[in-house]
Amino acid sequence: MSEIKFTDEELKSLTDVQESYQNIQMRMGNLKMQQIQHEKAGDQLENLEESLLDELSNLQDSEQQLAQNFNEKYGQGQLNPKTGVFTPAPKKEEAPKKESPKESK
């Protein structure tokens, strides 16, 4: 069997295919690297969200404790946070007792 030599055009076609494979492999590697970076960023965002939710919960607990302390000190009412003026809630007056028919005689 004798050797067959490919033409320059055929060799160029093979080289183009090989380069295309290498290009795809490189792009796939870059894609994977981007996916890893996005996963890390997603994990960081989830951690930040959990941290903020914890802070929010702690703040709400502090707010409830503060309101309870004010209610114990000043009673029920309204506070204008801009002016610092507290207006006590009107006290509920007891309804006058109805006289029973026996008492009115």
Secondary structure, DSSP 4 states (H G I P E B T S, - for coil): ----PPPHHHHHHHHHHHHHHHHHHHHHHHHHHHHHHHHHHHHHHHHHHHHHHHHHHHHHHHHHHHHHHHHHHH-SEEEETTTTEEEEPPPPPPPPPPPPHHHH-
